[in-house]
């Protein structure tokens, strides 16, 4: 087996937990999307070109209510604002990735980010290939899940209320798995404590961006100590 095949295989193995989550999440999206009366092709194109789990769920309600394009744009910016911080933290990891970089940036999701920043034994010179296929596999899982969900929604009709909670459940699973493999719980504690404080102060509809800003500032201030 060549080294390239080994890297691809490792990326696939690392992505398996995301496969289970995205199959459930994508299926939920597909079923809800079809239940609102939208067509199959539109949902498939959303999963290919938008590829934003939480935003795709939100987009369904935006489409149903026929909101303006400006509202869609602003909502998308707010929902995905956290990716600004993801991108900043990955500047070094994605540096000199060549032609792979545009797709890796496009395909960066919460779950892919969690795997990219996780500790692994991939050699430095092979990491861009690993990140690329990690992103690709996760993207494929989401498209597959959406396809399955739309197929089920087309032929089986039932109440889809509460299915979007699968997104929250996946986040909890990923965080739990990462905590098991971390030597220090301090960064996680900072994240949890800041999120809780901002939730209480700003409310559930406005706490996300302040939380990200405060966490970023704290981590920058204590970067050297945390790295040690």
C-alpha positions, 0 to 999 in steps of 0.5 A: 500500500502506497503512502497516499493510500495509507493517508486516505485510509486514515482519513476515512477511519477518522471520519467514520464517527462523522459518517454516523452523525451526518447520516442522521443529520442529513437524513433529518434535513432531507425529510424536513425539506421534503415535508415542506413541499420542496423538490428533490433536486433543490435539496440535493444542490443545497447539500452539495453547494451550501453544505452547512448543517445548521444553516440548511436547517435554518434555510428551510424556514427562511424559504417557507416564509419567503424572506428577502435575499438580504435577510437570508444573507445576514442570517447566514453570516450570523449563523456561520460567524463562528467559522471566522474563528475556525479559519483564523485558527487554521491559517498555519495548518492550511498554509501552502496547501496549494490547489487543495486549499479552496475546497478545504476552506469551503468544506470546513464544518464544525465536525471537520474542524474538530477532527482537523485540530485533534491530535493525530500521528499524520506526518507534517508533509502528509497533513494537507492530503489528510485534511483534504480527504477528511473534508471530502469524506465528510461532505460525501456523508452529508450529501448521502444523508440528505439523499436518504432523507429526501427519499424517505420523506418522498415515500413516507409521511410522518411528523418531523418535529424535533429531528433537528436536535440531532445536530446538537446531539452530534456536537455533544458526542464530538466534544465528549470524545475529544475530552477523553483524549485531552491531557488538559481540560482547561481550554474546554472549561474556558469554552463551557464557562464562557458560553454559559456566562454569555448565554445568561447575559445575552440570551440564547438568540444573541450569545454566540458571537460574544462567546466566540470573541471572548474565547478568542481573546482569552486563548490569545492572552493565555496561548503560551501557557496553554501550549505548555 
